[in-house]
């Protein structure tokens, strides 16, 4: 979806990219890089990422960051790319 169209539709919308998390630092870094690349493609939309477990930020912390940006509606994108561990 075009980020300008999404931002124009409702400026209170944000995106949360949800990862599983991992004990392996490389997997956490790779996921964070993916999330940053997605954020770069949506410059007009608040985008945050969080993990279910094993890594920070956890999803609740990412939701708090979106709330701090006045986001009231969240599009959650499950992006479980790696095996947990």
N, C-alpha and C positions, 0 to 999 in steps of 0.2 A: 504494500500500500504506500502511496505517496505521502511523505511526512507532512508536506504543506497541507494536503487535503485533510489529513487526520487532525492536524493542529487547528485548522479552520473549523472543522466540524465541532470540536469541543476542546477548548484550551485546558480543561481540567483532566484530560486523559494522559496517563503515563504508561510505560511499558516495564514489566518486570520479567527478566529472564531468569528462569529457575533451573538451577543445576543440582545434581545430587550431592556433589562434594566428594572429596577423596583424601586419603591420608598421604597420597603421593603429591609432592609439591609441584612437579611438572604438570600433572593433570589439572591442578587448581590454576596454575598460571595460564595454561592453554585455554581453559574456559574463560578466565578473566579477559584474555586477549580477544576471544570471540565476542564476548559481551561488549567490549570497547569498540570493536569494528562495527557491530550492529548499532551502537550508540552514534557512531560517526555517520551512519547512513540515515539517521533520523535526527538531524540537528535541531528541529523545531519541537521535539517531543522529549520530555523527561524520560530517561531510560536508566534503570538500575538493574543490578543482578544480585542474586543471593543463592545460598546453598541450603539444602535440607540438613546436612550434617557434615562433620569432619573438617569444615573449612569456614572461614569468615569472609565476607559478611553472611550471616544467616538470613533467610528470607524475611524474617520479621524486621531485621535491621534495614534491609533494602526497602521494605514497605515504609518504614519510618522516614527514610530519606525522600521517598516520593511524597509523603505527606508534608514534609518540610518545604516542598516545592509547590504546594497548594494542589497537588493531584488528588482528585476525588474518585476517579474511575481508573481501574487498572486493567490493562490487557496483560495477562500472564502467559508467558511462552515457556512451556516445558522443554527443556533442552538437556535431556539426560544423555550425554554423549559418552560417558566413560563408565566402566564397571566400578561399583563401589569397592572401597577397600582402603 
